[in-house]
């Protein structure tokens, strides 16, 4: 009873922190907007039209993408760490991110190499489509392999090999590309939360919600996997079926985030550990909503730092997530002196 009350208080605190970080995030940027104008833009019609346009069309969409990306990466990281019973497994361990990178590399660098000319600019939609196609190709291959093997660790190794193969192809394309093409690809690889329209965000959110729904229906399987596949079988869980659902969930989450926001490191690997250290539990019924909230909060914090308050420049979100987050996890592990798994 005491534990449940403690969890409820922690979730309420996380919701308050998420709201506060969200408001802070949309209040910062190259244009200073007073807090009064922010609330006026959200809840009143009597406000500065320029401020309202910036908030509703740039800052809130970017904050929403940060919440979706942070939550999705955190959930997919938790799924992979539990499935493979490996604390170093992340959302991209099956090669999903590498597949997305390959799709974008073929679009940007391949079109220049084989077409002889570089398109002026690729739209966000075309980049997202190319990344999705690359992720789906790797997912399809991994799913075919998963049907033929029973060992989960073998699947992990195969996923890493697929990642190595796709990375090698990207390296070959990079070698034959000119500096202008490489620069465009590198800018995509930095990751970005602020280039999506509301229509794209709606599509993005539907995919993320589908992935989280699949994770919810896998909660029983995830708790059973903590004690091994034999224990899961003894509970009547069909290993192939549950493993397939978990892989599809991870692929939808990690693949869509890479497609719409680019490859974003650290969040999926670290947030599950951070959550387990603070909540002190391995029950996925508690961990799932917790990692969703922690992932969203951490991504908003990183995005806020990346904006360089008071400056017109924005740092790469991919770099900030690692620079800010990794020391936090190291500190937590040193303080706790153990890793809950």
N, C-alpha and C positions, 0 to 999 in steps of 0.2 A: 504493500500500500504506500509506504514511504517512497519507494523507488518510483512508482508511477507519478506521485505528486512532484517528485524532483524532476522527472522528465518533462512534465507539463510546464513547470516554471522555466526550465531551460528552453523549451520551444517558444514560449511567450517572449523570453528575452531575445532569442534569435529573430523572431518576427519584428520586434521593435528595432533591433540593430539593422535589419535588412531595410526597413522603412527609412531609418535615419541615413544610412549609406546611400540609398536611392536618391533622396532629396539632395544630399551633398554632391552626388555625382552630377545631377542635372543642373546644379547651381554653378559649377565650375566650367571654364572654357576660355577661349580667346576673347569673348565678349562678356564683360561683367554684368550679371543680371541680379539685382537685389532679391532677397528672399521673398519680400512682399510681392514682387512681380511674378515670381514663380508660382506662388499659391494663387495669385490673381489669374494667371494663365490657365491653371487647372480647374479652378472653381468659380471664376467670375468672367464676365464678358468685358468688364471695364478695366482694360489693361493696355499696355503698349503693344501695338500690333506687331512691331518688329521683334520684340522679345517673345511674344506668343508664337510667332512663326518659327523662331529658332528652337524654342522649347519643344513644341509639338512635332516639328518635322526633322529635327536633328538630335536633340539631346535625349528626349524620352525614347525614341526608337533605338538609339545606341545603348541606353541603359537596359531596355527590354532584351536586346540581343545579348548583353552581358549576363543577365539573369538566366536566360535560356541556355547559353553556352556553358556557364559555370555549373549550372544544375546538371545538364546533360553529361558533361565530362566527369563530374564527380560520381554520378550514378554508374556510368559505364566503367569507370575505374574500379568501383566497388564490385561490380559484377565479375570483372576479369580476375581480380585478386581472390575472390571467393571460389570461382570456378576452377582456377588453376592452383589454388591454395599457395599462392606465391605473392609475398608482399611487394615485390618489384614489378608485378604485372600492372600495365596501365591500359587505358582505353584503346591504344593504337598497337597493342601487342600482336594482333592478328594481321597486321599489315594494311589496315583500313586507311590510315593516314598516308602511308606510302602509295597506296593505290590512287588516292585522291591527288596526291602530288604528281603522280605519273600522268593522270588525265590532264591536269593543268599544264604540265611540261609539254605534253604532246600538242596541246592547243597553242600555246605561246611559242615554244621553241621549234616544235615540229612543223608548224605552218610556215615559219620563217626559213627553215632548212630545206623543206621539200617544195614549198611554194615559191621560194626565192624572194618573197617580199614579206614584210611584217605588217599586219593589220595596224591601223592607226591606234586604236584602243579596243580592247575586248570589253564587252559589257559585263556587269556583275552577274547577269543571268547566264551568259555563255561560260564564264569561269565556274560558276556553281554547277552548271550542267556537266562540264568536263570533269570536275572533281567528283560529282555523283557517279558518273559513268565509270571512272577509275575505281572508286570505292566498291561499286556493285560488281565489277569484274573480279576483284580480289575476293569479295564476299562469296560470290558464286563458286569460285574455285575452292575456297576454304570449306564451304558447305558440302561440295562433292567429296572432298577428302574426309570430312567429318563423318560422312555416312559409311566410310569404308574402314575406319580405324576405331578402336575401342579405348585406347589409352589417351587420356586427356593431356598428359604431358607431351605426348608425341604431336598432338594438335598444336600445342604451344610452340614447339620447335618448328613445325611446318609454317605456322604463321610468321615467325621470325624470318624464315627463309624466303617467304614471299616478299616480306618487307625488304630484304637484302637485294632480291632480284629487281624489284621495281626501283629501288634507290640506284642500283647500278645502271639501269636504262636511263634514268634521269641524268646521271653523271655523264653518260655518253652523249646525250642530247646537249648538255651544257658545254661539253668540249667543242662541239661543232657550231655553237651559237655565238653571235657577236655580242658586244657589251650592252647594246640597247635592249636586246632580247633578254639577256641575263638579268639586267636590272629590273625589268618588268616582272620576271619570275621571282626574283629575290624579294621585291616589294610585296608580292602576294604571300610569300612564305613567312613574312613578318607577322601576318595575322592582322585583321582589322574588324572592329565591331561596329563601325559607323557608316557603312556603305549600303545598307539595305533600306528598301522602301517598306511602307506598311503592308503592301500586298505580299512581298517576300517574307516579311516577319510572320504574317499569318500562316503561310505555308510552312515556314521554319518551325513555328510553335506547334503545328499539327503533327509534324514528324517527331518532334521531341516528346510530345504528350503520348504518342503511340509507343515510342520506345520505353517511356516510364511506365506505361500501362502493362507492357510485357514484363517489365521488371517486377511490378506489383504481383502479377499472377505467378511469379517464380519465387516468391518469398519462402514458401515451404521448402522448395528444392534447395535454395541457397543456404538455409539453416542446416539442412541435412548434409550438404557438401562439406561443411566445416569439419565433420567427423569422417569424411571419406566416402567414396562411391559405394563401397559395400554396405555401409550403414544406410545410405540413401536408398539402395535397392531393398533393404530390409523393411523400409517404410512404405514400399510399394511405388516408389518413384521410378519412372522410365527414364533411364540415363540419357539415351539418345534424344528423346523428345525434349526433355528439360534443357539439355545442353544446346539443342538447336534453337530453342526459344531465347535462351540467354545470349547466344551468339547474334541472333537477329536483332535483339534489343540493343546490344552494344554497337552493332554495325549501323543501325538507324541513328543512334545518338552521336557516335563518333564521326560517322560518315557525313551526316548532315551538317554538323558543326564545322568540320573541315571544309565542306563545300561552300557554306555561306560565310564563315568567318576566318577561314584559313587554319593552318595547323597551330594549335595553342598548346604549349607544353605545360608540364608540372601539375596543373589543377587535378586532372584525373588520377594521377599517381599519389599525390599528397593528401588531398582532402579526406579520402576514406581513413587514412591513418590519423589525421588530425581529429576527425570525428570520434574514432574509437578511443583515443586518448582522453578526450573530454567527457564523453558519455559513459566510458568504462563498461561497454557491453559489446557482445557480438551478435545480438539478436537483430536480424535484418528488418524486422517490423519497426524497430526504433531507428536503426541506422539509415534506412531509405529516406524518410522525410528529413532526417538530420543532415545527411550529405547533400540533399537538394538545397537546403537553406545555407549550409556552410559554403557550398560551391558558388551559389549566387552572391553571397556576401563577399567572399574572397575575390571573385572576378570583378565585382563593382569597385572594390578597394584598389585592385591593380589598375583598372581602367581610370580611376580618379587620379592615381599617381602618374599614369602614362600621359595624362593631359597636360602635365606641367602647368599647374595653376598660375595664371597671370601671363602665360606665353601662348603664342599662336602655333607653336610646334606640338606634335603628339609623338611620343615615343612608341616603338613597336610593342604591342601588347604581349607578344610571344616572349620578348626579353624580360619584361617587367614581371610576368607571372613566375618566372624562374628566380629572378634576382630577389624579389620580395618574399616569395613563398618558401623557398628551400631552407633558408636559415631558421624560419619559424618551426619547421618540422624537425630540424636537427636539434633545436633548443628543447622542443617537447620531448623528443626521444631521450636526450641527455637527462632531462628532469625526471622523467618517469622511469628511466633505466630499463624499460622493457617495451616490447611491441606486442600489442594485443592482436592476436590472429587465431 
